[in-house]
């Protein structure tokens, strides 16, 4: 069984301070930042990630950025209705659906179809969290340092002190 992750793009951007700061520069910068973070978070997973934005074209526009499908709704159709439709299609195919939005209508529509509904805050927490394997390795290293009596504040990646520059003068 597959797993689809549906993201209400502008809802995430409006609700998160990091994305709102990017919006002050340009809404395109905020969209690119969101897509880049989604790519980085889900690139090593089998999940299908779809981010949906409200569009104003005559027809629905679909493009891909690495493994993330980006959809702009057509004029007169909201991103929420596109997400509800995609959720229904995925559930019909037997796929699990996980949707991120704080909009009540789309949350109810996806939940009524059996999809998991998450908040935009949960998504941004996932996007900003360290990957599990990195966190696991870090905990293991710290445990080994404590076990063998090494300083837990020791950082093996830190730059060593530069050698002294005292040279003997040649005659």
N, C-alpha and C positions, 0 to 999 in steps of 0.2 A: 504494500500500500504506500503510495506516495504522500508527500507532505507539501502543501502550498502555504506560503507566507504572503499575506496580502497587507499592503501598507497604504493608508490614506495619507498621501504625501504632504499636501498643504496643511493638514491637521497636525501632523508631526512637527512640521516647520513652525507653525504658529504657537505650539505648546512648549517648545524647548528653547531655552535661553541661548544656547550655542548657535542654533539655526536662526533664531531671530536676529542675532548680531550679524550674521551673514546676510540677512535680508536687507539690512540698512545699506549694504553695498550694492546688492543686486539680487533679485529673486532667483535668477539663474545660478548664482553662486551658491545659494542655499540649497537649491535642487541638486546641483552637482555634489555638494558636500554630503547630502543625505544618501545619494546613490553610491558614492564612493565608500561611505561607511557600511552600507548594506553589502556591497561587493566584498569588502575586507572581512566582514563578520561571517558571511555565509559561503565564501568561495570554496571551502573544503567540505561542504555538506551536500547531500543529494537533494536538498530542498529546492523547490521552484519559488523564487522570490519575485513578486510583482508589486511595483509601486505605481499607484494611480494618482494622477493630477487632474484637476478640472481644466478642460481645454476649451477652445472656441473655434475649432476648425469645422468644416462641413461634415467631415467623417472622423471616426475614431482613429487616432494616430498611435502606432505601436513601434517602438524601437528597442534595441537591446544595448546595454552597456555591460560588457563581459557577460556574466550569467544572470543579470537582473533585467527583467522585462519591464519596460517603462511604457505606461499607457496614458495618453491624454484623451479625456472624454470628448465627444463631439459637442458642438454647440447645442444647448438645450438639455443636455444630459449631465448629471452630476457625477463626480467621482464616486460618491456613495452608491449610486445605482449601478455603476460599473462593478464595484466591489461586490455588491449583493448578487449580481449576475454571475460573476466569476466564481463566487463561493458556491452558488447553486450548481454550476457546471462541474466544479471539482468534486462536490459531494455526490453528484450523479455518477461520476467516474470512480467513486470509491476512495477518493483521496481525502486525507485529513486536511482541515483548513485552520490556520491560525491567523487572526486578523488584528491589526493594531490601529485603533482609532479611539478618540474620545467622543465622537458623534453618536448620540443616543439612537438615532434611527438605524444607522448602518450596523451598530452593535446588536440591536434587537433582530435585525434581518438575518445577520450571520448566525447568531445564537439559535434562532428558530430553525435554521437548517442543520444544526448540529455542529457548527464550527466553534472553535475556542476563541474567545474574545479577550483581548489584552489592551491595556492602556498605552498611550504614547510614552508615558513615563517608564513603563516596563521595557519598551523598545529601546529608548535612549540609554537606559541602564545596561541593557545587553550590548548595545553598540559600544559603550564606553568601558565595559568590563574586559579584563584580560582573558585571553583564551584559557580554557580549563587546563590544558597541558602545561602552559607556562606557569600558572598558579600552582599546580601540583608539583612541578619541578622545583619551584622556589621554596615551597614548604619542605620538600625533601632535603634540599641543600641546607636550609636553616636547622632542621632536625639533626642532620649529620654534624654540623658545626657544633651544636650544643652537646651532642653525644661525645665527641672527641675533644671537647674542651677548647674549641676555637672561639674566638671573639665573634658573637653573632652580628656585630656591626661591621665585620670584615667584608670588604667588597672586592672580590677577585677581578672584577672588570674595571676597577679604578686604575688610573694611570700610576705607575710606580714613580717614586721621587726621581727627578733627573739626577744624573751623576754630577759630582762637583766639578767645577771648571778650573781647579787649581792645576796648573801645568808647570813643570820645571822649565826654567829658562835654559836654552841651549847657548853654548858659548861659541 
